[in-house]
Amino acid sequence: MRQSTMQRNVADFGMDTISLAGPLEAKLAAVKAAGFGQIMLAARDIVGHPEGIEAAVHAVRNSGLRVTGFQVLRDFEGLSGHLHSYKVDIAKQMILMARDLGAPVLLACSSTSSHATADAEAIARDLRKLALLALPHGIRVAFEGLSWGRHINEVHQAWAAVEQADCPNLGLAIDSYHQFATSTPLSALEDVDPAKIYLVQLSDFMWQETRTVQERIETARHFRVFPGEGVHSQALAELVRTLDGMGYQGDYSFEVFNDDYQQLPLPYVAQRAWNSALWLAEGVLQRAVPLPGHPRIKTLA
């Protein structure tokens, strides 16, 4: 059962390292200083550490932040022959890094490859294989439908694949950006088992729609903003309330790819994210009171 304090409520929300510029240690420090207790890690932050992967793991473990998850494995399902074997090798390395970091969840995105089959049985078989590779390491796999995925690009399609794969540590990742980009209605979540939602990633953007696949990709990779800062605030609030009403008990992570934020001081960006967390916890979910030293925030401009 969730605790009824703002401390627990804000603890539901975390940042993603992709929103911040600079070295890993500086990112971790900024996120911690802003008030967050968890961090979603990107592989490039770990393998790109100037002192090596062991130093990166040490920095994460000493940061005081809980690891939300590790991302991202791309284009795994639906391939065959040498392509499949290659991706299995990549997946094994990603799983080992997630294990070393103490990440409970590995994020896997739906394939965009032109070589990927649409065969539902083959997709389920591959996802099952991925989950079984992660199982001995105590890692769950969260499968996300990219809004430009070749065959799976909406949340109900990703859920159908997860259901068909039927593996105990395979579940769903929900990303608000992709939900809005494809104009997927909330009714698409009606059949989803909330216990199989392993991760929810939240972000917004500044225009009402993405008219082409290319615009969808460009917006996703360069122009996202934190929850409450974009034009989909009402839809995002409805999504979070719907998930809460379904009984979702997991984490929310702010996955905000934004070129402007990459040029700004880390404390400034992290504070914007913290304001979003307060808006969601207090203004949207309407829970308790803010932590001492952090003002109430009813809305975000």
C-alpha positions, -999 to +999 in steps of 0.1 A: +000+000+000+012+035-008+021+058+020+000+089+023+028+114+026+043+137+000+077+122+006+064+088-007+044+106-035+074+126-048+095+094-045+073+079-072+089+103-097+124+103-110+147+119-136+164+104-166+201+111-172+194+120-209+179+153-198+212+165-184+246+175-199+279+168-184+297+139-167+278+112-149+288+123-114+275+158-120+242+145-133+237+123-103+246+151-079+222+175-096+193+150-095+200+143-058+203+179-049+169+187-066+152+163-042+148+132-063+155+098-049+158+078-081+175+079-115+169+062-149+202+054-165+212+055-201+239+030-214+259+058-229+264+074-195+280+042-183+301+031-212+312+067-219+326+072-184+363+083-188+374+060-161+355+030-174+324+010-166+335+000-130+340+037-121+305+045-135+289+017-115+308+029-084+295+065-089+259+053-093+261+031-062+276+059-041+251+085-053+224+076-028+200+074-057+179+043-064+181+031-100+147+031-117+159+012-148+184+009-176+179+018-213+177+011-240+177-022-261+166-014-296+154-036-325+155-069-307+123-087-317+113-100-351+148-105-366+163-138-379+196-154-387+228-134-381+208-103-372+190-122-344+223-137-331+239-103-331+210-088-311+211-116-286+248-108-279+239-071-275+211-080-251+233-101-230+257-072-225+229-048-217+216-073-191+250-076-174+254-038-172+219-035-157+227-062-132+259-045-121+241-012-117+214-027-096+188-017-122+156-038-117+143-031-152+158-032-187+138-011-212+134-026-247+118-006-275+098-021-304+118-027-336+120-001-363+141-024-386+129-030-421+142-066-416+118-073-387+089-096-393+053-087-384+046-123-374+031-121-339+043-156-329+079-147-338+078-114-320+064-132-288+091-159-291+119-133-292+105-113-263+102-145-243+138-153-251+149-118-240+130-121-207+145-155-200+180-142-206+173-115-180+155-138-155+186-154-138+199-119-131+167-108-114+159-083-141+125-075-155+121-065-192+098-036-199+087-036-236+077-002-251+060+004-284+078+033-302+054+056-320+074+050-351+079+012-346+077-008-377+049-032-366+043-023-329+038+014-324+009+018-299+006+007-263-022-019-269+000-036-296+029-038-272+006-052-245-007-079-269+029-090-276+037-091-239+006-112-232+014-136-260+050-140-248+036-149-213+069-147-193+069-138-156+095-111-159+082-095-191+060-065-188+050-032-204+066+002-205+043+032-211+056+064-225+033+094-226+051+109-256+043+080-278+007+078-265+002+114-275+021+112-308-001+084-320-033+099-304-039+066-287-070+069-264-068+060-228-093+031-235-063+013-250-052+007-214-084-010-203-072-046-208-037-040-194-028-057-161-014-029-139+009-055-122+026-060-156+034-023-161+070-021-151+078+015-160+060+047-170+080+074-187+065+109-188+072+139-210+053+165-231+059+186-261+050+221-274+027+214-304-006+197-306+004+169-331+032+154-351+020+152-386+046+129-401+067+100-388+098+121-393+084+149-373+074+124-346+110+112-344+125+147-344+102+158-317+109+128-296+146+131-298+151+169-295+120+188-283+103+171-254+096+191-222+088+181-186+053+172-176+032+204-171+054+225-195+038+215-228+004+217-245-007+182-234-008+188-197-045+179-194-040+146-213-009+138-193-027+144-160-056+122-172-030+095-181-014+096-147-048+096-129-059+066-150-028+046-142-032+055-105-068+044-107-059+011-123-037+004-093-003+010-109+023+008-081+055+014-100+078+043-108+074+073-131+105+086-149+108+119-168+123+109-202+129+144-216+151+146-247+156+184-251+185+201-269+179+233-250+182+215-216+215+201-228+229+237-229+217+248-195+231+244-160+223+211-145+207+225-112+183+246-133+171+217-154+168+194-124+148+220-106+123+222-135+119+184-133+113+187-095+086+213-101+070+188-125+071+161-098+054+184-073+028+194-098+020+157-105+020+146-069+001+175-055-018+192-083-027+161-103-029+133-078-038+157-050-019+140-022-008+154+011+015+184+015+049+192+001+082+183+018+097+210+041+116+236+021+097+229-011+068+252-019+034+241-031+030+242-069-005+240-082+002+245-119+031+249-143+033+275-170 
